[in-house]
């Protein structure tokens, strides 16, 4: 008998504030739900995203393996601001807010 392996969805994402001066990197299994969570921070008003008003999605990556997503999040968090900006610029050079495209 063969055992099937379920593929799951994992997302690494980058949010910014309205002036695009702050970057936040996160990990989630449901990107749409997590964006909603960030946009309505009443219950978590002391969080980083609430304090710095990072509600705008500017970059995301999709993974089906949790460890790959965790490793990528860890990698991105260690990068310099300029390296993160270069990554964003590769796929979203205008830094459009992508919240409504998810």
N, C-alpha and C positions, 0 to 999 in steps of 0.2 A: 504494500500500500504506500502511495506517495503522500507526503505531507506538503500541503500548500503553504506558502508564505504570503501573508497579507502585506500588500504595499500600503504604506501610509503616506500622509502628506505632512511635510515639515517645511517651514518657511523661515528664512532669515530676511530681515527687513531693516531698512534705514528710514527713520523719520527725521524731520527737521521742523523748525519753527517758521513763522510767517516770513521773517527776514532772512531765513536760511543761514543763520549764524551758529546754530547748534545742531549737532548730529547725535542721534540715538540709534543704537543697533540692538535689535531684539530677535527673539526666537519664538515661534508659535506653531501650533498644529492647525489653527484656523485663522487665516490672515484677516478675513472680513470681520470676524468677531473681535479680534484683537484691536483692529483699527477703531471699531466702535468703542471698545473699552478705553482706548487712549483719548478719543474725542470727547468723552463724557467722564471726566476724572473726579466727579464729586466724591465717590467712595474711596478714592486713593489720592487725595489732594496733596499728599506729601511726597508722591513719587517724582522721579526725575522728569518724566515727560510732562507731568502736571506743572511742576515748578517752572520749567523752561518752555512750556507751551509747544512741545514737539508733538504735533498731531498730524503732520502732513507727510504722507508716504512719497518717497522719491526714488526708492530702489527696493527690489526684492528678488530673492532666489528661491526656487522650489527644489525640494529633495524628497526622496522616497525612503531613505535610510536615515534613522535618527542620529546615528553616530557621525555620519557625514555632515549633517546639519550642525550638530554641536561643535564639531571640529572647525567648520567654516566660521561660525559665529565667534569662536575663540580667536581664530586667526584675524578676522576683521577688527575685532576690538583692540588688537595689539597694533594695528596699523596707524600710521601718522594721519593727520587730517588731510594732507595733500594726497596721500595714496588713496584714501577713501573718496576724495573728490574726483580723482582720475577714474576710479571704478564707476562712480555715478555718471560721470560725463560720457563714458563709453556707451551707455544705453539710454541715458536721459540727459542730453547735453543742455537742455533748457531748464533743467530741474523743475519740470512740471509736477504738480501735485497729482498723484495717481490714485488717490483714495476712491474716486468714483469709477475707476476702471477695474476694480477688483470685484 
